């Protein structure tokens, strides 16, 4: 893999991780369509670290408040002024559990059986239809203050489905949030906050491969280019999407998912790849 390919895949990761279009699915179908060699799971993890840093930087105030809510203030632990942040923090932890359990149990199955372009295409189409239905059917009246443990666990169970490439972690959590009656901005913001623990956990678990195997000398620049690209693009996309959903719906993303899914299935059936 050369630095150009690494940078392109970094851009793909930065876009796909936060837009509801599936970064893992695109990291499979883009090299497949372009005829590039398969990249390692270690490279995938490196790209996810780039978008993880983007989340840390963009939401640093949120995380500061969430952590600070559990620290003593004025000699008292857990004062009433910190209650909303405490409950949001608990909701994020509770919502992360289903995906963490699913990842530990099913990750090997997913990596061996579902990382094929035609399956990614099918899941892109199905996920796009579900997102469109949720965007139209959701009541969109609940803000972030209404996110509690029950809602968080339901959205977290949806997040567990995103182990399969093509589902889209942000897409499926947005779908769940909208169906539960949350506004687009609230569902989007919680989706981003919820993604961080599971992304960090997966990165730590797979970091052992990076430590034990190392990075091939001829791919080191590709890794650097990919991480930098995913970080920069991810940071831009987070802010852009949060602004976009204030006034716009999900039609552009559902249309894109359906289009790419049909293209990949057509190429597969026609034997062009």
Buried (B, 14 or more C-beta within 10 A) or exposed (E): BEBEBBBBBBBBBBBBBBBBBBBBBBBBBBBBBEEBEEBBBBBBBBBBBBBBBBBEEBBEEBBEBBEEBEEEEEEEEEEEEBEEBBBBBBBBBBBBBBBBEBBEEBBEEBEEEBBBBBBBBBBBBBBBBBBBBBBEEBEBEBEBEEBEBEBBBBBBBBBBBBBBBBBBBBBBBBBBBBBBBBBBBBBBBBBBBBBBBBBBBBBEBBBEEBEEEEBEEEBEBBBBBBBBBBBBBBBBBBEEBBEBBEEEBBEEBBEBBBEBBEBBBEBBEEEEE
